[in-house]
């Protein structure tokens, strides 16, 4: 069983360099690919959204700078519609061209740069 706190703990460990980006990606892939039960919470859709974002961490060019946005989205007290709007607004503001440029020499991301 997985819940919001598990995702936040994993993200926090990545932020503190206790987990690598590769480990976070594999962790999220394992949950999604193996249909590991997600505890029914009011924010189930948020959990799935973040897990799918992380399972494609390399393709989405997710970096540590994005961790706080993930956590804020998961912890938001706003309704799903408003929280999702803020989540998508953050993602839309990312300069992906710049990210591709800065990440292109990282073997983890280079396929998507």
Protein Blocks (a to p, Z undefined) as FASTA:
>chain_A
ZZfklmmmmmmmmmnopacfklmmmmmmmmmmnopacdddfklmmmmmmmmmmmmmmmno
pafklmmmmmmmmmpcbdfklmmmmmmmmmmmpcfklmmmmmmmpmklmmmZZ
